[in-house]
Amino acid sequence: SAGVHRIWKDAMVEWLNPRPGWKVLDVAGGTGDIAFRIVEMARSRGGEAAVTVCDINQQMLGEGVRRAGEKGERAIEWVCGNAESLPFPDSHFDAYTIAFGIRNVTHIDQALREARRVLKPGGRFLCLEFSKVEVPGLDTLYDAYSFKLLPKIGAYVAQDEASYRYLAESIRRFPPQAKFAAMIREAGL
């Protein structure tokens, strides 16, 4: 995204508009990027939001805990769990966020049902994800960038060509926007 994903994360949290006293679940958010933003925004409004990060990857959670320690942040709970079978009670959270993680879930429809289950009635579901480009011409450029240039950039910048190749492949496998929107509606969100 050439760093644009940071702007998108900020916009997502602004759109969420977290309020002091809310319980927010951030799924696949192991590093804490979204959680830190939510906590900061709630504090800027004069209160605290209880944020729980749930990620299936213990190493990612460890990175988030490490970053929280560096920041002196203690308002976030870190839970290892699967988006397809969340370890939380029904109707527990005011909001559910997932940023760049749902395309990595094996059964997206099940993860969406779980999101609905743990949300309070009227709760907010926000999902930030890359998708296929649907503009003719731009889709060809995007594919060329994603499959040819992006892995080379990953190899040069992060010494990790394989992860950047996986990123492009996982975006291609993700349902088209209209189908994903239908999946969200079918889950009751």
N, CA, C and O of each residue as an XYZ file, in Angstrom:
756
protein
N       0.810     -1.211      0.000
C       0.000      0.000      0.000
C       0.846      1.266      0.000
O       0.311      2.374     -0.003
N       2.165      1.103      0.004
C       3.082      2.246      0.046
C       2.828      3.127      1.272
O       2.986      4.346      1.212
N       2.434      2.504      2.377
C       2.191      3.231      3.621
C       0.781      3.769      3.771
O       0.423      4.266      4.839
N      -0.025      3.682      2.726
C      -1.390      4.206      2.773
C      -2.244      3.430      3.782
O      -3.229      3.956      4.300
N      -1.860      2.168      4.059
C      -2.642      1.375      5.015
C      -2.713      2.041      6.389
O      -3.677      1.835      7.126
N      -1.707      2.831      6.735
C      -1.743      3.548      8.023
C      -2.848      4.608      8.019
O      -3.540      4.800      9.019
N      -3.001      5.280      6.903
C      -4.070      6.284      6.766
C      -5.420      5.582      6.830
O      -6.350      6.085      7.460
N      -5.535      4.423      6.185
C      -6.789      3.663      6.204
C      -7.124      3.208      7.629
O      -8.287      3.232      8.030
N      -6.108      2.794      8.392
C      -6.342      2.379      9.785
C      -6.847      3.552     10.620
O      -7.774      3.403     11.416
N      -6.231      4.719     10.431
C      -6.700      5.911     11.140
C      -8.143      6.226     10.763
O      -8.962      6.536     11.628
N      -8.451      6.147      9.472
C      -9.812      6.436      9.008
C     -10.804      5.425      9.579
O     -11.921      5.792      9.942
N     -10.406      4.162      9.662
C     -11.283      3.132     10.222
C     -11.650      3.455     11.671
O     -12.815      3.366     12.057
N     -10.663      3.824     12.456
C     -10.921      4.130     13.866
C     -11.741      5.414     13.994
O     -12.595      5.516     14.875
N     -11.491      6.384     13.131
C     -12.327      7.591     13.147
C     -13.772      7.248     12.815
O     -14.693      7.787     13.428
N     -13.977      6.360     11.855
C     -15.321      5.945     11.480
C     -15.975      5.136     12.607
O     -17.174      5.263     12.856
N     -15.182      4.314     13.275
C     -15.688      3.573     14.432
C     -16.204      4.540     15.486
O     -17.250      4.317     16.095
N     -15.450      5.624     15.693
C     -15.851      6.660     16.632
C     -16.022      6.086     18.043
O     -17.088      6.231     18.641
N     -14.969      5.427     18.585
C     -15.094      4.760     19.881
C     -15.401      5.732     21.007
O     -14.882      6.847     21.052
N     -16.243      5.289     21.903
C     -16.680      6.098     23.036
C     -16.121      5.557     24.337
O     -15.928      4.349     24.481
N     -15.861      6.444     25.286
C     -15.455      5.960     26.605
C     -16.504      4.988     27.150
O     -17.707      5.221     27.029
N     -16.030      3.903     27.745
C     -16.918      2.899     28.307
C     -17.237      1.750     27.364
O     -17.772      0.729     27.797
N     -16.919      1.897     26.091
C     -17.177      0.817     25.141
C     -16.268     -0.371     25.409
O     -15.154     -0.230     25.915
N     -16.779     -1.553     25.054
C     -15.971     -2.772     24.985
C     -15.776     -3.061     23.503
O     -16.742     -3.266     22.768
N     -14.517     -3.075     23.069
C     -14.202     -3.262     21.661
C     -13.333     -4.505     21.496
O     -12.363     -4.696     22.229
N     -13.685     -5.337     20.538
C     -12.896     -6.511     20.193
C     -12.189     -6.248     18.872
O     -12.832     -5.936     17.869
N     -10.865     -6.373     18.869
C     -10.086     -6.255     17.642
C      -9.531     -7.629     17.314
O      -8.649     -8.134     18.010
N     -10.051     -8.236     16.247
C      -9.676     -9.590     15.860
C      -8.549     -9.544     14.824
O      -8.527     -8.675     13.952
N      -7.619    -10.489     14.933
C      -6.445    -10.562     14.057
C      -5.611     -9.290     14.184
O      -4.975     -8.844     13.230
N      -5.632     -8.730     15.369
C      -4.944     -7.466     15.611
C      -3.737     -7.602     16.511
O      -3.435     -6.699     17.292
N      -3.043     -8.729     16.408
C      -1.965     -9.073     17.321
C      -0.952     -7.997     17.628
O      -0.512     -7.889     18.773
N      -0.567     -7.202     16.661
C       0.460     -6.177     16.905
C      -0.099     -4.950     17.621
O       0.662     -4.108     18.098
N      -1.422     -4.848     17.698
C      -2.036     -3.749     18.441
C      -2.276     -2.475     17.662
O      -2.737     -1.492     18.243
N      -1.983     -2.447     16.367
C      -2.117     -1.212     15.592
C      -3.482     -0.549     15.762
O      -3.558      0.649     16.032
N      -4.546     -1.311     15.606
C      -5.897     -0.754     15.725
C      -6.231     -0.489     17.193
O      -6.797      0.553     17.522
N      -5.888     -1.416     18.061
C      -6.205     -1.281     19.493
C      -5.607     -0.008     20.080
O      -6.288      0.713     20.809
N      -4.346      0.277     19.773
C      -3.717      1.492     20.289
C      -4.468      2.733     19.813
O      -4.662      3.676     20.581
N      -4.884      2.736     18.572
C      -5.624      3.872     18.022
C      -6.975      4.044     18.734
O      -7.387      5.166     19.028
N      -7.652      2.938     19.003
C      -8.956      2.995     19.670
C      -8.803      3.557     21.082
O      -9.559      4.438     21.492
N      -7.825      3.045     21.819
C      -7.583      3.515     23.189
C      -7.279      5.007     23.190
O      -7.808      5.756     24.011
N      -6.423      5.435     22.265
C      -6.057      6.850     22.194
C      -7.264      7.732     21.873
O      -7.426      8.800     22.463
N      -8.110      7.289     20.941
C      -9.264      8.103     20.586
C     -10.253      8.197     21.756
O     -10.782      9.276     22.027
N     -10.503      7.108     22.436
C     -11.406      7.144     23.589
C     -10.852      8.076     24.663
O     -11.604      8.836     25.272
N      -9.560      8.024     24.895
C      -8.938      8.915     25.892
C      -9.054     10.371     25.477
O      -9.232     11.250     26.321
N      -8.952     10.629     24.177
C      -9.063     12.012     23.713
C     -10.464     12.562     23.967
O     -10.690     13.771     23.910
N     -11.399     11.657     24.248
C     -12.778     12.054     24.541
C     -13.067     12.013     26.037
O     -14.220     12.117     26.456
N     -12.020     11.862     26.836
C     -12.170     11.967     28.270
C     -12.465     10.675     29.013
O     -12.955     10.717     30.142
N     -12.182      9.538     28.414
C     -12.446      8.290     29.122
C     -11.639      7.137     28.572
O     -10.709      7.320     27.787
N     -12.011      5.954     28.996
C     -11.323      4.733     28.563
C     -12.278      3.845     27.780
O     -13.480      3.828     28.045
N     -11.749      3.123     26.835
C     -12.474      2.050     26.157
C     -11.752      0.759     26.524
O     -10.522      0.712     26.526
N     -12.503     -0.272     26.828
C     -11.911     -1.570     27.130
C     -11.697     -2.299     25.810
O     -12.658     -2.716     25.165
N     -10.446     -2.454     25.411
C     -10.129     -3.072     24.133
C      -9.499     -4.438     24.372
O      -8.566     -4.588     25.161
N     -10.034     -5.423     23.672
C      -9.492     -6.777     23.705
C      -8.977     -7.105     22.315
O      -9.705     -6.982     21.329
N      -7.733     -7.519     22.240
C      -7.152     -7.978     20.987
C      -7.191     -9.500     21.019
O      -6.738    -10.126     21.978
N      -7.739    -10.086     19.959
C      -7.786    -11.535     19.833
C      -7.096    -11.927     18.527
O      -7.469    -11.467     17.448
N      -6.096    -12.776     18.648
C      -5.350    -13.212     17.471
C      -5.004    -14.685     17.650
O      -4.724    -15.128     18.764
N      -5.021    -15.433     16.575
C      -4.708    -16.860     16.628
C      -3.202    -17.106     16.747
O      -2.778    -18.198     17.125
N      -2.406    -16.103     16.429
C      -0.954    -16.240     16.385
C      -0.331    -15.677     17.664
O      -0.324    -14.465     17.876
N       0.185    -16.556     18.503
C       0.772    -16.134     19.775
C       1.965    -15.205     19.583
O       2.175    -14.301     20.392
N       2.752    -15.412     18.522
C       3.896    -14.539     18.273
C       3.452    -13.112     17.951
O       4.084    -12.151     18.389
N       2.369    -12.975     17.187
C       1.845    -11.636     16.885
C       1.364    -10.961     18.168
O       1.617     -9.777     18.389
N       0.667    -11.727     19.011
C       0.225    -11.181     20.297
C       1.430    -10.757     21.141
O       1.401     -9.723     21.808
N       2.475    -11.562     21.102
C       3.690    -11.216     21.841
C       4.271     -9.892     21.386
O       4.757     -9.105     22.198
N       4.218     -9.649     20.078
C       4.688     -8.370     19.548
C       3.816     -7.227     20.061
O       4.326     -6.167     20.421
N       2.503     -7.444     20.093
C       1.603     -6.420     20.610
C       1.851     -6.136     22.080
O       1.879     -4.978     22.497
N       2.030     -7.185     22.864
C       2.316     -7.023     24.295
C       3.636     -6.262     24.479
O       3.746     -5.386     25.336
N       4.630     -6.612     23.659
C       5.916     -5.918     23.732
C       5.749     -4.425     23.432
O       6.279     -3.574     24.147
N       5.008     -4.125     22.368
C       4.778     -2.727     21.989
C       3.993     -1.994     23.076
O       4.275     -0.833     23.372
N       3.015     -2.668     23.666
C       2.237     -2.059     24.750
C       3.145     -1.735     25.939
O       3.012     -0.687     26.571
N       4.065     -2.651     26.230
C       5.014     -2.413     27.315
C       5.887     -1.201     27.052
O       6.142     -0.404     27.954
N       6.346     -1.061     25.816
C       7.161      0.103     25.449
C       6.395      1.403     25.606
O       6.967      2.434     25.959
N       5.087      1.348     25.339
C       4.250      2.542     25.427
C       3.730      2.766     26.849
O       3.174      3.823     27.150
N       3.912      1.771     27.721
C       3.331      1.854     29.065
C       1.819      1.693     29.030
O       1.117      2.179     29.916
N       1.321      1.015     28.011
C      -0.126      0.851     27.799
C      -0.624     -0.412     28.495
O      -0.163     -1.517     28.205
N      -1.573     -0.233     29.418
C      -2.103     -1.373     30.159
C      -3.605     -1.558     29.965
O      -4.212     -2.407     30.617
N      -4.205     -0.779     29.083
C      -5.664     -0.800     28.919
C      -6.138     -1.855     27.925
O      -7.336     -1.975     27.670
N      -5.205     -2.618     27.365
C      -5.570     -3.594     26.330
C      -5.379     -5.003     26.882
O      -4.364     -5.316     27.504
N      -6.385     -5.843     26.637
C      -6.294     -7.262     26.999
C      -5.868     -8.032     25.754
O      -6.330     -7.729     24.654
N      -5.004     -9.011     25.912
C      -4.456     -9.780     24.797
C      -4.891    -11.233     24.956
O      -4.555    -11.872     25.953
N      -5.637    -11.764     23.981
C      -6.196    -13.116     24.064
C      -5.840    -13.894     22.806
O      -6.024    -13.406     21.690
N      -5.330    -15.106     22.992
C      -5.063    -15.973     21.854
C      -6.354    -16.742     21.560
O      -6.871    -17.455     22.420
N      -6.861    -16.589     20.347
C      -8.109    -17.245     19.988
C      -8.341    -17.220     18.489
O      -7.681    -16.492     17.747
N      -9.291    -18.029     18.068
C      -9.612    -18.223     16.667
C     -10.851    -17.405     16.298
O     -11.861    -17.467     16.999
N     -10.785    -16.650     15.217
C     -11.915    -15.826     14.762
C     -13.149    -16.662     14.455
O     -14.268    -16.150     14.465
N     -12.948    -17.941     14.185
C     -14.063    -18.825     13.838
C     -14.751    -19.417     15.058
O     -15.835    -19.988     14.936
N     -14.148    -19.291     16.219
C     -14.760    -19.771     17.465
C     -14.227    -18.912     18.617
O     -13.397    -19.356     19.410
N     -14.713    -17.699     18.687
C     -14.205    -16.722     19.642
C     -14.479    -17.141     21.088
O     -15.562    -17.638     21.396
N     -13.500    -16.942     21.972
C     -13.647    -17.339     23.373
C     -14.326    -16.274     24.239
O     -13.851    -15.961     25.331
N     -15.434    -15.721     23.748
C     -16.130    -14.654     24.453
C     -17.622    -14.950     24.486
O     -18.136    -15.655     23.617
N     -18.324    -14.413     25.489
C     -19.772    -14.666     25.576
C     -20.562    -13.920     24.500
O     -20.064    -12.978     23.883
N     -21.784    -14.354     24.293
C     -22.709    -13.699     23.359
C     -22.957    -12.254     23.795
O     -22.931    -11.938     24.985
N     -23.195    -11.386     22.814
C     -23.623     -9.993     23.055
C     -22.733     -9.279     24.066
O     -23.230     -8.632     24.988
N     -21.444     -9.394     23.898
C     -20.495     -8.870     24.885
C     -19.840     -7.545     24.482
O     -19.497     -6.738     25.346
N     -19.665     -7.317     23.176
C     -18.889     -6.161     22.727
C     -19.761     -5.122     22.025
O     -20.745     -5.449     21.361
N     -19.364     -3.857     22.197
C     -20.032     -2.747     21.503
C     -19.549     -2.633     20.057
O     -20.261     -2.126     19.191
N     -18.331     -3.110     19.812
C     -17.766     -3.010     18.464
C     -16.793     -4.156     18.226
O     -16.170     -4.679     19.150
N     -16.685     -4.528     16.953
C     -15.782     -5.582     16.486
C     -15.037     -5.008     15.300
O     -15.651     -4.562     14.330
N     -13.718     -5.016     15.372
C     -12.902     -4.553     14.254
C     -11.987     -5.675     13.791
O     -11.571     -6.525     14.578
N     -11.683     -5.661     12.506
C     -10.703     -6.574     11.936
C     -10.068     -5.855     10.749
O     -10.761     -5.443      9.819
N      -8.760     -5.712     10.791
C      -8.048     -4.973      9.740
C      -7.020     -5.879      9.084
O      -6.082     -6.346      9.730
N      -7.203     -6.117      7.816
C      -6.281     -6.909      7.013
C      -6.078     -8.306      7.591
O      -4.972     -8.845      7.564
N      -7.152     -8.884      8.112
C      -7.041    -10.205      8.704
C      -8.079    -11.194      8.239
O      -7.843    -12.401      8.278
N      -9.227    -10.710      7.798
C     -10.304    -11.646      7.490
C      -9.992    -12.501      6.264
O     -10.518    -13.607      6.139
N      -9.154    -12.012      5.365
C      -8.825    -12.829      4.192
C      -7.932    -14.000      4.563
O      -7.736    -14.906      3.753
N      -7.388    -13.997      5.775
C      -6.549    -15.101      6.236
C      -7.329    -16.137      7.041
O      -6.768    -17.146      7.470
N      -8.613    -15.890      7.245
C      -9.460    -16.823      7.984
C      -9.891    -17.945      7.037
O     -10.255    -17.689      5.889
N      -9.849    -19.171      7.516
C     -10.193    -20.317      6.667
C     -11.656    -20.295      6.250
O     -11.969    -20.486      5.076
N     -12.549    -20.063      7.199
C     -13.992    -20.048      6.933
C     -14.535    -18.654      7.270
O     -14.975    -18.395      8.390
N     -14.493    -17.778      6.285
C     -14.894    -16.389      6.491
C     -16.335    -16.298      6.972
O     -16.637    -15.495      7.855
N     -17.228    -17.105      6.411
C     -18.632    -17.059      6.826
C     -18.784    -17.387      8.306
O     -19.608    -16.776      8.987
N     -18.021    -18.323      8.810
C     -18.078    -18.669     10.235
C     -17.532    -17.524     11.091
O     -18.093    -17.218     12.143
N     -16.454    -16.898     10.652
C     -15.898    -15.761     11.394
C     -16.911    -14.615     11.456
O     -17.024    -13.944     12.482
N     -17.640    -14.390     10.376
C     -18.657    -13.334     10.369
C     -19.804    -13.674     11.322
O     -20.313    -12.790     12.011
N     -20.213    -14.933     11.367
C     -21.260    -15.344     12.322
C     -20.784    -15.149     13.765
O     -21.554    -14.742     14.636
N     -19.525    -15.442     13.998
C     -18.968    -15.246     15.340
C     -18.937    -13.756     15.694
O     -19.208    -13.381     16.834
N     -18.610    -12.917     14.726
C     -18.624    -11.476     14.969
C     -20.018    -11.048     15.405
O     -20.168    -10.301     16.372
N     -21.022    -11.514     14.704
C     -22.418    -11.177     15.043
C     -22.779    -11.698     16.434
O     -23.454    -11.012     17.203
N     -22.331    -12.903     16.752
C     -22.659    -13.516     18.049
C     -22.117    -12.700     19.219
O     -22.821    -12.506     20.211
N     -20.872    -12.218     19.118
C     -20.257    -11.531     20.259
C     -20.632    -10.055     20.338
O     -20.381     -9.408     21.355
N     -21.231     -9.516     19.277
C     -21.643     -8.109     19.293
C     -22.969     -7.937     20.026
O     -23.881     -8.756     19.906
N     -23.048     -6.861     20.777
C     -24.319     -6.490     21.402
C     -25.293     -6.076     20.296
O     -24.856     -5.666     19.220
N     -26.598     -6.175     20.540
C     -27.551     -5.657     19.541
C     -27.220     -4.194     19.220
O     -27.050     -3.375     20.123
N     -27.134     -3.885     17.946
C     -26.768     -2.536     17.521
C     -25.271     -2.279     17.527
O     -24.833     -1.167     17.234
N     -24.472     -3.304     17.860
C     -23.022     -3.153     17.885
C     -22.470     -2.885     16.492
O     -23.123     -3.163     15.486
N     -21.268     -2.345     16.447
C     -20.661     -1.942     15.175
C     -19.625     -2.952     14.719
O     -18.775     -3.377     15.502
N     -19.697     -3.340     13.444
C     -18.736     -4.234     12.802
C     -17.984     -3.439     11.750
O     -18.594     -2.905     10.823
N     -16.666     -3.353     11.883
C     -15.851     -2.662     10.884
C     -14.746     -3.593     10.414
O     -13.999     -4.155     11.214
N     -14.660     -3.741      9.100
C     -13.669     -4.610      8.484
C     -12.896     -3.807      7.448
O     -13.482     -3.208      6.547
N     -11.592     -3.801      7.583
C     -10.708     -3.134      6.629
C      -9.915     -4.222      5.930
O      -9.226     -5.008      6.581
N     -10.009     -4.273      4.610
C      -9.366     -5.358      3.885
C      -9.012     -4.934      2.466
O      -9.699     -4.112      1.859
N      -7.939     -5.503      1.952
C      -7.611     -5.352      0.544
C      -8.567     -6.223     -0.253
O      -9.061     -7.229      0.255
N      -8.826     -5.850     -1.478
C      -9.700     -6.638     -2.330
C      -9.227     -6.520     -3.767
O      -8.276     -5.800     -4.075
N      -9.906     -7.235     -4.625
C      -9.589     -7.162     -6.049
C     -10.013     -5.801     -6.599
O     -11.050     -5.258     -6.219
N      -9.202     -5.270     -7.486
C      -9.550     -4.019     -8.157
C     -10.553     -4.359     -9.244
O     -10.340     -5.286    -10.025
N     -11.647     -3.609     -9.296
C     -12.708     -3.909    -10.247
C     -12.801     -2.922    -11.402
O     -13.733     -2.985    -12.203
N     -11.847     -2.021    -11.488
C     -11.826     -1.033    -12.565
C     -11.005     -1.604    -13.732
O      -9.815     -1.879    -13.579
N     -11.645     -1.780    -14.898
C     -10.905     -2.322    -16.049
C      -9.670     -1.479    -16.362
O      -9.720     -0.249    -16.365
N      -8.586     -2.159    -16.618
C      -7.323     -1.479    -16.887
C      -6.511     -1.326    -15.611
O      -5.351     -1.734    -15.553
N      -7.120     -0.737    -14.594
C      -6.439     -0.580    -13.314
C      -6.212     -1.949    -12.677
O      -5.221     -2.157    -11.977
N      -7.138     -2.885    -12.923
C      -6.972     -4.239    -12.382
C      -5.719     -4.906    -12.940
O      -5.023     -5.613    -12.212
N      -5.426     -4.693    -14.207
C      -4.235     -5.268    -14.834
C      -2.970     -4.661    -14.238
O      -2.006     -5.375    -13.959
N      -2.973     -3.347    -14.044
C      -1.824     -2.675    -13.430
C      -1.618     -3.158    -11.997
O      -0.491     -3.410    -11.570
N      -2.716     -3.281    -11.265
C      -2.637     -3.721     -9.872
C      -2.079     -5.141     -9.791
O      -1.238     -5.425     -8.938
N      -2.540     -6.036    -10.672
C      -2.030     -7.413    -10.679
C      -0.534     -7.436    -11.003
O       0.230     -8.175    -10.381
N      -0.131     -6.638    -11.959
C       1.291     -6.580    -12.306
C       2.106     -6.091    -11.113
O       3.156     -6.652    -10.802
N       1.623     -5.051    -10.451
C       2.300     -4.534     -9.257
C       2.338     -5.600     -8.169
O       3.391     -5.860     -7.587
N       1.172     -6.226     -7.889
C       1.055     -7.174     -6.786
C       1.894     -8.427     -6.968
O       2.528     -8.897     -6.023
N       1.900     -8.969     -8.181
C       2.547    -10.258     -8.392
C       3.980    -10.165     -8.904
O       4.746    -11.121     -8.784
N       4.338     -9.031     -9.467
C       5.695     -8.912    -10.005
C       6.561     -7.954     -9.187
O       7.683     -8.296     -8.811
N       6.044     -6.763     -8.913
C       6.847     -5.751     -8.241
C       6.832     -5.901     -6.713
O       7.883     -5.820     -6.076
N       5.658     -6.117     -6.124
C       5.544     -6.175     -4.667
C       6.452     -7.235     -4.037
O       7.122     -6.924     -3.052
N       6.511     -8.470     -4.551
C       7.442     -9.440     -3.958
C       8.907     -8.997     -4.043
O       9.692     -9.271     -3.135
N       9.269     -8.321     -5.118
C      10.649     -7.822     -5.255
C      10.930     -6.724     -4.220
O      12.013     -6.667     -3.637
N       9.942     -5.863     -4.007
C      10.083     -4.826     -2.978
C      10.240     -5.483     -1.613
O      11.093     -5.084     -0.821
N       9.406     -6.500     -1.337
C       9.497     -7.225     -0.075
C      10.848     -7.875      0.128
O      11.384     -7.886      1.236
N      11.397     -8.417     -0.950
C      12.723     -9.039     -0.870
C      13.796     -8.006     -0.559
O      14.723     -8.275      0.205
N      13.667     -6.828     -1.150
C      14.664     -5.777     -0.959
C      14.536     -5.103      0.405
O      15.522     -4.965      1.129
N      13.320     -4.684      0.753
C      13.100     -3.899      1.974
C      13.083     -4.774      3.223
O      13.717     -4.442      4.224
N      12.359     -5.890      3.166
C      12.165     -6.712      4.363
C      12.899     -8.049      4.307
O      12.793     -8.855      5.232
N      13.640     -8.289      3.230
C      14.299     -9.586      3.034
C      13.297    -10.737      3.190
O      13.602    -11.771      3.784
N      12.081    -10.528      2.635
C      11.007    -11.510      2.794
C      10.095    -11.514      1.573
O       8.959    -11.044      1.636
N      10.590    -12.038      0.480
C       9.816    -12.075     -0.758
C       8.580    -12.963     -0.618
O       7.523    -12.633     -1.156
N       8.697    -14.071      0.088
C       7.591    -15.038      0.200
C       6.353    -14.429      0.860
O       5.236    -14.673      0.405
N       6.530    -13.649      1.914
C       5.376    -13.035      2.590
C       4.649    -12.066      1.682
O       3.421    -11.982      1.710
N       5.400    -11.335      0.879
C       4.774    -10.376     -0.027
C       4.097    -11.075     -1.204
O       3.119    -10.567     -1.753
N       4.611    -12.222     -1.585
C       3.944    -13.027     -2.605
C       2.636    -13.585     -2.030
O       1.607    -13.594     -2.706
N       2.688    -14.053     -0.768
C       1.483    -14.557     -0.113
C       0.425    -13.450     -0.016
O      -0.759    -13.707     -0.232
N       0.840    -12.236      0.305
C      -0.098    -11.117      0.398
C      -0.871    -10.966     -0.903
O      -2.098    -10.867     -0.885
N      -0.179    -10.947     -2.016
C      -0.846    -10.801     -3.314
C      -1.775    -11.982     -3.597
O      -2.887    -11.800     -4.093
N      -1.316    -13.179     -3.281
C      -2.137    -14.367     -3.532
C      -3.383    -14.395     -2.649
O      -4.459    -14.773     -3.113
N      -3.249    -14.001     -1.388
C      -4.401    -14.015     -0.475
C      -5.437    -12.969     -0.884
O      -6.637    -13.189     -0.715
N      -4.992    -11.848     -1.413
C      -5.928    -10.829     -1.901
C      -6.684    -11.372     -3.111
O      -7.890    -11.163     -3.235
N      -5.992    -12.056     -3.986
C      -6.642    -12.610     -5.176
C      -7.694    -13.658     -4.794
O      -8.738    -13.740     -5.441
N      -7.437    -14.454     -3.760
C      -8.386    -15.498     -3.336
C      -9.578    -14.940     -2.570
O     -10.606    -15.608     -2.459
N      -9.457    -13.731     -2.043
C     -10.518    -13.134     -1.238
C     -11.739    -12.872     -2.120
O     -11.593    -12.506     -3.286
N     -12.949    -13.059     -1.565
C     -14.155    -12.850     -2.382
C     -14.227    -11.425     -2.942
O     -13.778    -10.478     -2.296
N     -14.793    -11.277     -4.144
C     -15.001     -9.932     -4.696
C     -15.875     -9.101     -3.741
O     -16.598     -9.647     -2.907
N     -15.793     -7.794     -3.881
C     -16.456     -6.879     -2.939
C     -17.948     -7.155     -2.778
O     -18.442     -7.203     -1.651
N     -18.670     -7.335     -3.872
C     -20.117     -7.565     -3.784
C     -20.424     -8.877     -3.059
O     -21.363     -8.944     -2.266
N     -19.648     -9.902     -3.326
C     -19.871    -11.194     -2.652
C     -19.563    -11.082     -1.163
O     -20.298    -11.625     -0.339
N     -18.480    -10.380     -0.808
C     -18.146    -10.208      0.602
C     -19.238     -9.407      1.310
O     -19.615     -9.739      2.433
N     -19.742     -8.371      0.674
C     -20.844     -7.589      1.250
C     -22.055     -8.484      1.502
O     -22.712     -8.363      2.536
N     -22.352     -9.385      0.556
C     -23.467    -10.319      0.731
C     -23.203    -11.262      1.904
O     -24.125    -11.585      2.653
N     -21.967    -11.703      2.071
C     -21.608    -12.571      3.189
C     -21.824    -11.845      4.520
O     -22.299    -12.441      5.487
N     -21.480    -10.576      4.564
C     -21.666     -9.774      5.778
C     -23.154     -9.676      6.103
O     -23.558     -9.847      7.253
N     -23.967     -9.400      5.080
C     -25.424     -9.325      5.301
C     -25.985    -10.661      5.750
O     -26.813    -10.706      6.660
N     -25.548    -11.753      5.128
C     -26.042    -13.079      5.486
C     -25.716    -13.440      6.930
O     -26.450    -14.200      7.562
N     -24.632    -12.905      7.448
C     -24.253    -13.157      8.836
C     -25.075    -12.308      9.816
O     -24.984    -12.490     11.030
N     -25.865    -11.394      9.287
C     -26.699    -10.540     10.148
C     -26.024     -9.272     10.611
O     -26.468     -8.629     11.563
N     -24.941     -8.911      9.929
C     -24.212     -7.681     10.310
C     -24.646     -6.508      9.450
O     -24.146     -5.397      9.623
